[in-house]
C-alpha cells in the first residue's frame, strides 16, 4: 500500500468535509515546481539586474563620451576664438597699412566665440549650431583677409612704382655741386673779366679735378663749343639740361646714360677762360636759369611740384 497523506478541511458550518489526499510523489512534484518557480524568478531578477547594470554602464560611458566631446568642442571654440581675434587684428592692420576704410564684417565673431562655453552640457544642438556659425565666420574672415592681402600687395606695388617713379624723377633734377667748390662768379650781369650776362656759375676747382653729373640723364654732346671750350651737355629728360664747360678732358660719350654723381669729365681752362674752374649752367626748357638753388638739393618749389603730381 502506498504511503499517502490526508488533509481534512472542515468548514465552520460543518455540513461537509473536504479531503485532500496526496502521496510523497505529489509532495516531490510540488517541491520541484516550487524550485522551478523560485529559480525562474531568481533568474529573471538576475537578468533584470544584469541588464540594469549594463544600462548604467552604457549611460556612464555615454556621459563620459559627451563630456569628452564637450571638452573637445570647448577647446575648438577657444582655438576658433583665438584664430578669429588674430584674423581680425591682422585684417585691421592691413586696412591701416593700405588706408582702407570700413569695419570687419564679422565684428561679433569674437563675442560668439567667447560665449561658446556657456551652453548647457546636454545642449548639443545649440553648441553645434554655434560652432557652425564660428566656422562660417572664420571662413569669411579668412576670405576677407586673403582679399585684403591681395589688395595690399596691389597697393604696395603701386606705391612702390610711384616711389620708384618719384625717385627717378628726383634723380633727373639737378641737385648737387658738380665739383663741390665755391661760387667764384654768379648767375647774372657781371663786369669782370668783361661785361656780359653770365648764364651760369663759375665754380672753384683745381685743374684736372673730377666733374660729377648733377643729375641722371643722357649725354647729348661732348665737343668744343666756342667760348665754352670743351663742353659736356646732359639731357635729363624732364626739360632740364646741364652744361659743364672749360673742361680739360671728357670721360663719357654722346648717347651714354649717366647716373647722378657719376664722373663725366675733368676740370680745365679751355675756351674763353682766365684760369682753371668749372662753368656750370642749368637749362630749363631751352632757357638758362640760376643754378645756385640746385647746388644743394632740389629746390623747394620744384620739389613741391613733384610731390603734387
Secondary structure per residue as TSV (DSSP state, phi and psi in degrees):
chain	resnum	aa	ss	phi	psi
A	1	X	-	360.0	133.9
A	2	X	-	-70.5	144.6
A	3	X	-	-76.1	130.4
A	4	X	E	-141.0	165.2
A	5	X	E	-124.4	145.9
A	6	X	E	-127.7	130.2
A	7	X	E	-121.3	124.2
A	8	X	E	-106.7	135.9
A	9	X	E	-119.6	115.8
A	10	X	E	-111.2	113.8
A	11	X	-	-64.8	161.6
A	12	X	T	-62.2	-31.3
A	13	X	T	-76.2	-19.3
A	14	X	-	72.8	15.5
A	15	X	S	-80.8	-24.9
A	16	X	-	-145.9	163.1
A	17	X	E	-129.3	131.3
A	18	X	E	-97.2	133.5
A	19	X	E	-117.1	127.7
A	20	X	E	-115.8	116.0
A	21	X	E	-118.1	130.8
A	22	X	E	-148.3	159.7
A	23	X	E	-107.5	179.7
A	24	X	H	-63.3	-32.7
A	25	X	H	-62.9	-39.8
A	26	X	H	-62.5	-40.9
A	27	X	H	-63.8	-44.7
A	28	X	H	-61.8	-39.3
A	29	X	H	-66.5	-39.7
A	30	X	H	-65.6	-42.5
A	31	X	H	-62.7	-39.5
A	32	X	H	-64.6	-42.1
A	33	X	H	-62.7	-40.2
A	34	X	H	-63.9	-42.5
A	35	X	H	-63.2	-40.8
A	36	X	H	-63.6	-42.7
A	37	X	H	-63.2	-45.2
A	38	X	H	-63.1	-42.7
A	39	X	H	-61.9	-41.5
A	40	X	H	-63.3	-44.2
A	41	X	H	-62.4	-42.9
A	42	X	H	-63.1	-42.9
A	43	X	H	-63.0	-43.5
A	44	X	H	-61.0	-43.9
A	45	X	H	-63.0	-42.2
A	46	X	H	-63.1	-44.1
A	47	X	H	-63.5	-40.7
A	48	X	H	-61.4	-44.8
A	49	X	H	-64.2	-40.8
A	50	X	H	-63.3	-42.3
A	51	X	H	-64.4	-41.6
A	52	X	H	-62.8	-43.2
A	53	X	H	-63.1	-40.5
A	54	X	H	-63.7	-40.0
A	55	X	H	-65.1	-40.0
A	56	X	H	-62.9	-43.6
A	57	X	H	-62.7	-41.5
A	58	X	H	-62.0	-44.4
A	59	X	H	-65.2	-38.4
A	60	X	H	-64.4	-43.2
A	61	X	H	-62.3	-42.2
A	62	X	H	-62.3	-42.7
A	63	X	H	-61.7	-44.2
A	64	X	H	-64.2	-39.8
A	65	X	H	-63.1	-43.3
A	66	X	H	-63.2	-38.2
A	67	X	H	-62.8	-43.2
A	68	X	H	-64.7	-41.2
A	69	X	H	-61.8	-42.3
A	70	X	H	-64.5	-37.4
A	71	X	H	-63.2	-43.8
A	72	X	H	-64.1	-42.1
A	73	X	H	-63.4	-40.6
A	74	X	H	-63.5	-42.1
A	75	X	H	-64.3	-41.4
A	76	X	H	-64.4	-39.4
A	77	X	H	-63.6	-41.1
A	78	X	H	-62.9	-42.0
A	79	X	H	-63.4	-43.7
A	80	X	H	-63.2	-38.6
A	81	X	H	-59.5	-47.1
A	82	X	H	-62.6	-42.2
A	83	X	H	-63.1	-43.4
A	84	X	H	-64.4	-41.3
A	85	X	H	-62.7	-44.0
A	86	X	H	-64.5	-43.2
A	87	X	H	-63.9	-41.7
A	88	X	H	-61.9	-45.8
A	89	X	H	-63.8	-43.3
A	90	X	H	-62.5	-43.9
A	91	X	H	-64.2	-38.6
A	92	X	H	-65.0	-39.0
A	93	X	H	-63.9	-41.1
A	94	X	H	-64.8	-41.3
A	95	X	H	-59.8	-45.0
A	96	X	H	-63.8	-39.7
A	97	X	H	-64.0	-38.9
A	98	X	H	-99.5	0.1
A	99	X	T	73.8	26.9
A	100	X	-	-82.3	144.2
A	101	X	-	-95.9	169.5
A	102	X	S	103.1	156.4
A	103	X	-	-104.5	159.1
A	104	X	-	-58.7	145.6
A	105	X	T	-67.9	-29.1
A	106	X	T	-112.9	53.7
A	107	X	T	-67.0	-24.3
A	108	X	T	-87.0	1.2
A	109	X	H	-61.6	-43.1
A	110	X	H	-65.2	-35.9
A	111	X	H	-64.1	-46.0
A	112	X	H	-57.4	-42.6
A	113	X	H	-64.0	-41.6
A	114	X	H	-69.6	-25.3
A	115	X	G	-84.9	-4.5
A	116	X	G	-67.2	-19.7
A	117	X	G	-90.8	2.6
A	118	X	G	-101.9	4.0
A	119	X	S	-70.4	154.8
A	120	X	-	-62.7	148.4
A	121	X	T	-61.8	-27.1
A	122	X	T	-102.7	8.0
A	123	X	-	-95.3	62.8
A	124	X	H	-64.1	-39.1
A	125	X	H	-58.3	-42.5
A	126	X	H	-66.1	-41.5
A	127	X	H	-63.3	-44.6
A	128	X	H	-62.5	-39.5
A	129	X	H	-64.2	-42.3
A	130	X	H	-64.7	-41.3
A	131	X	H	-63.3	-38.2
A	132	X	H	-64.3	-41.5
A	133	X	H	-63.3	-42.4
A	134	X	H	-62.3	-42.3
A	135	X	H	-64.0	-40.8
A	136	X	H	-64.2	-42.1
A	137	X	H	-64.7	-39.4
A	138	X	H	-63.5	-42.6
A	139	X	H	-63.4	-41.3
A	140	X	H	-64.9	-41.3
A	141	X	H	-64.0	-38.9
A	142	X	H	-64.9	-43.4
A	143	X	H	-62.3	-42.2
A	144	X	H	-62.9	-41.0
A	145	X	H	-62.8	-41.1
A	146	X	H	-62.3	-42.5
A	147	X	H	-64.2	-41.5
A	148	X	H	-65.1	-39.7
A	149	X	H	-65.4	-39.9
A	150	X	H	-62.5	-44.8
A	151	X	H	-63.3	-40.7
A	152	X	H	-62.7	-42.2
A	153	X	H	-62.0	-41.3
A	154	X	H	-63.3	-46.4
A	155	X	H	-63.3	-44.4
A	156	X	H	-65.0	-38.2
A	157	X	H	-63.9	-41.3
A	158	X	H	-64.2	-42.2
A	159	X	H	-66.0	-37.5
A	160	X	H	-63.2	-43.6
A	161	X	H	-63.3	-40.1
A	162	X	H	-64.2	-41.5
A	163	X	H	-63.5	-41.6
A	164	X	H	-64.5	-42.0
A	165	X	H	-64.1	-41.7
A	166	X	H	-64.2	-42.8
A	167	X	H	-62.4	-42.2
A	168	X	H	-64.3	-38.7
A	169	X	H	-65.2	-43.9
A	170	X	H	-66.8	-38.0
A	171	X	H	-65.3	-22.8
A	172	X	T	-93.5	6.8
A	173	X	S	-105.7	127.0
A	174	X	-	-53.5	129.1
A	175	X	-	-154.7	23.0
A	176	X	S	-150.1	161.9
A	177	X	-	-81.6	117.1
A	178	X	S	-60.4	-27.7
A	179	X	S	-124.1	-3.7
A	180	X	-	73.8	9.6
A	181	X	-	-90.9	170.8
A	182	X	-	-79.5	172.6
A	183	X	E	-90.2	113.1
A	184	X	E	-85.3	-31.7
A	185	X	E	-148.6	126.7
A	186	X	-	-87.9	-177.3
A	187	X	S	-79.7	135.8
A	188	X	E	120.7	-167.3
A	189	X	E	-68.6	138.6
A	190	X	E	-143.6	160.8
A	191	X	-	-117.3	-7.5
A	192	X	S	-128.9	136.2
A	193	X	S	-77.8	-10.1
A	194	X	S	-154.7	153.8
A	195	X	S	-64.3	128.7
A	196	X	E	-170.9	162.0
A	197	X	E	-90.0	109.7
A	198	X	E	-79.1	116.7
A	199	X	-	-90.0	10.1
A	200	X	S	-152.4	-157.8
A	201	X	E	-120.0	141.4
A	202	X	E	-97.8	115.1
A	203	X	E	-102.5	134.3
A	204	X	E	-68.9	136.8
A	205	X	-	-166.0	157.8
A	206	X	-	-86.4	152.3
A	207	X	T	-59.7	131.8
A	208	X	T	84.1	-1.7
A	209	X	-	-65.9	146.7
A	210	X	E	-68.4	136.6
A	211	X	E	-106.5	130.8
A	212	X	E	-108.8	146.6
A	213	X	-	-66.1	129.7
A	214	X	S	-74.8	-13.9
A	215	X	S	-163.6	164.4
A	216	X	-	-73.3	144.0
A	217	X	E	176.5	-169.9
A	218	X	E	-113.4	132.1
A	219	X	E	-69.6	125.7
A	220	X	E	-91.1	-46.8
A	221	X	E	-151.3	156.1
A	222	X	E	-142.0	56.5
A	223	X	E	-126.8	172.6
A	224	X	E	-70.8	135.8
A	225	X	-	-136.2	78.4
A	226	X	G	51.4	-126.3
A	227	X	G	-67.2	-17.1
A	228	X	G	-73.8	-15.7
A	229	X	-	67.6	-143.5
A	230	X	E	-73.6	123.5
A	231	X	E	-130.8	142.2
A	232	X	E	-111.3	129.4
A	233	X	E	-115.0	123.2
A	234	X	E	-116.8	127.9
A	235	X	E	-95.3	122.3
A	236	X	-	-95.7	3.5
A	237	X	S	76.7	8.4
A	238	X	S	-134.0	24.6
A	239	X	S	96.8	-14.4
A	240	X	E	-93.5	138.7
A	241	X	E	-127.7	146.4
A	242	X	E	-122.0	139.3
A	243	X	E	-115.6	139.4
A	244	X	E	-126.8	113.9
A	245	X	E	-122.8	171.5
A	246	X	E	63.8	31.4
A	247	X	E	-76.5	157.3
A	248	X	E	-101.0	-24.2
A	249	X	E	-157.7	157.2
A	250	X	E	-123.8	137.5
A	251	X	-	-105.6	-0.1
A	252	X	-	-128.0	171.9
A	253	X	-	-127.9	154.0
A	254	X	T	-56.3	138.7
A	255	X	T	88.9	-9.6
A	256	X	-	-79.6	138.1
A	257	X	E	-90.1	131.2
A	258	X	E	-120.7	146.5
A	259	X	-	-89.8	161.3
A	260	X	T	-59.4	134.1
A	261	X	T	76.8	3.1
A	262	X	-	-71.3	145.8
A	263	X	E	-67.9	130.2
A	264	X	E	-125.4	-23.3
A	265	X	E	-165.3	-175.1
A	266	X	E	-126.8	141.8
A	267	X	E	-64.1	142.5
A	268	X	B	-149.3	-154.9
A	269	X	-	-147.0	37.9
A	270	X	-	-80.5	159.6
A	271	X	S	76.9	-153.5
A	272	X	S	-79.8	78.3
A	273	X	-	-133.3	144.3
A	274	X	S	-102.6	2.0
A	275	X	S	171.8	170.9
A	276	X	S	-65.2	124.6
A	277	X	E	-171.0	173.5
A	278	X	E	-113.9	123.7
A	279	X	E	-88.4	117.3
A	280	X	E	-115.8	124.5
A	281	X	E	-131.5	136.7
A	282	X	E	-114.0	126.4
A	283	X	E	-111.5	133.7
A	284	X	E	-125.6	115.7
A	285	X	T	54.0	40.3
A	286	X	T	85.8	0.5
A	287	X	E	-119.5	140.6
A	288	X	E	-72.2	136.1
A	289	X	E	-126.8	165.9
A	290	X	-	-68.2	119.3
A	291	X	S	-76.9	-14.2
A	292	X	G	-54.8	-44.3
A	293	X	G	-64.7	-14.5
A	294	X	G	-98.9	4.3
A	295	X	T	-78.0	-25.6
A	296	X	T	-128.2	45.2
A	297	X	S	116.9	171.2
A	298	X	-	-72.3	129.2
A	299	X	-	-56.0	147.0
A	300	X	H	-57.0	-40.8
A	301	X	H	-63.5	-42.6
A	302	X	H	-67.5	-41.8
A	303	X	H	-62.6	-38.4
A	304	X	H	-63.3	-38.1
A	305	X	H	-65.1	-39.7
A	306	X	H	-64.8	-43.1
A	307	X	H	-67.1	-29.0
A	308	X	T	-81.7	-5.4
A	309	X	-	-75.7	360.0
